[in-house]
Amino acid sequence: QTSYRTSFASQRRQVEAIPSSNMCDPTMRSSQRVLNGKPAPQAVPKRISGFEECRRQIEVGLLIMASFYGIIMSLNLPITTNDKFCAESEGACRRPDLVAYKLTSGIAMFYQGALGVRNWYFSKEVRDASKGKPEDRLFGYLKAANDQNVAHFCYQVWDLCVSLSIPEHREPVFLVHHIMAGMTALCSLEFQMVPYYSVFYAGCCEFSSIFLVWADLNEFIPVKEGSPLDVFVFACAALFAVTFFYFRVVGWIRLSFPLWKDVLHVTKTGSVETFRPGKARFLYLFLSVDVLLGVLQLYWFGDVVQKIVETLG
């Protein structure tokens, strides 16, 4: 039997040594013994904490984001924001907190979105999981998913904390979104669940946010109409609308069907108790959040469409 402290890196080497169709074999994911090709009845899987394995990366990620935000805010860059952000200001409106937030978010969104798209479309291990069994997609080890969940969890925690200090970002719907998104990333990482789907939901769905950061720049700082910056903002707005529809509406709905099918399969056959004993309730949590956040995407897309109509008008 492997010890409690067996690292995921070691497990990955073991998993890569067997065919991808068998990548979720219980002997690769726990301390179970195998008897005639099946888990021995008396075997009890050891608990593996994905959060503990990735604690250092999470701490470093949060430290980097907090430090960058603090440094940019303390520099108080000479960037004049629109007067609506400084109702009682005398002279030029300066909001170093908003400037630091936008720059930090821009970098974080680019990392998450680019990482997700790269792994979703070009990672061999992710493609192998898509062709495997439901157990492969729900319980198989994917380093790409760990990396994505770490990045996503760090961003949601940082964004939630910073948003509470910025009046313009305290809208309940956004705060609830941060909590639900961070919670699913944490559970997926901790219990090593739904790795295949995490790459898309925590990665590809953030790709549109790369353009969102700059799409509303004209509402943040004065932008001269017809200037190169105005053209850039318009291009980002158009790309945001297209990528939001592709990933967060069409992609979200399309991937929800296999997610539900896989979860219902492992709960109906009981294989969830073989791979993650006592953790079936977290799969239902993922399904619930999938529906709630999916509805939220449709709500936000309605706002995007309304904005497009106003612009064309």
Steps between C-alpha positions, in 0.01 A plus 500: 500500500612854427529743790279801570781730391536351152521803269280559199816521287581142594143394429516667163808299404311186598194602303706577189641148517160345427263541203294820503177301502605369841639826633261500796586155630445510880856379557618822338273727705505339843657235717261224392632155416377318192370145492441337160489838332247644747536704822536272801185526717697561819706782350433851636625791286726750666381861500695721261488876547554687176493831685787394725700382200451838330510721810837651410386598149184656643693699758747623238220590260311702760821670614590602144154641428474684832852641463447616142169662591656672802801627307293644214259659746780658704667640186181699431570511128413828324188355337192719503173311536154621404343752736219262596748309714586815698173681568652726764841543339655838435696488177623182327335180617753242618398151613816293558289212636306465173816534292678232703194274482470526121871435439513205742179352359629541145809292571308238701231463234757466224678224693181308579348534156817423306580203724150359460486536122848353459422193710146450368599503135864388501562281808528129422399396852183708476416350161559151642259574784234613253519160328504299820233377739289720729731403787795638303338839459370520858781340702808466278810698582563801276783736580337750266191499724707550815680797344170647381325455834790654689495807274121527512479461877772759557326750276156451653634538855702809408213654301250440780723665760591799283142549377384543859735801528380665176148649515437455126570124526278411795205389290351186662476306172874534438590413858281188488661406168847524656393282793343228284785496246764489773311228688480272196870553421590416860285186511627381163857548617455357849311185399656466153162501329375607155853584378411476131211744535701736721735575212208640301290667766790654695715566195331540162208687651743763629638559151226753423595693816836583341311736270247608763776663706559747216154503339366750755815714510308799360276488806804496725721770347430778247546359147497732201256386234676377186837469671712182476403425861132533408549251215676263740214521750244433226698198375521360854126548547427312178739217589352481849146460362608227257713302746243538778231352277729220377641389835256615769173438318542240225800322657352509850170346394662246267741373767230484767338201329804265523572629851153403619515172310836407657389590852175306470696202365748478790227553760269244342770234460651577839849553361516834681528303826794307356697806397377763750326325790250726675553791259201453267334807650771720354412381151146621562650829618681535167176433312313760705764764444511409132132591470520814717806643328363393163187707560724789607689478171171533311404798716832671428474419131166679500686809626758454223228484233333809644830686489553397137153624406567834671835535321351422158214736570 
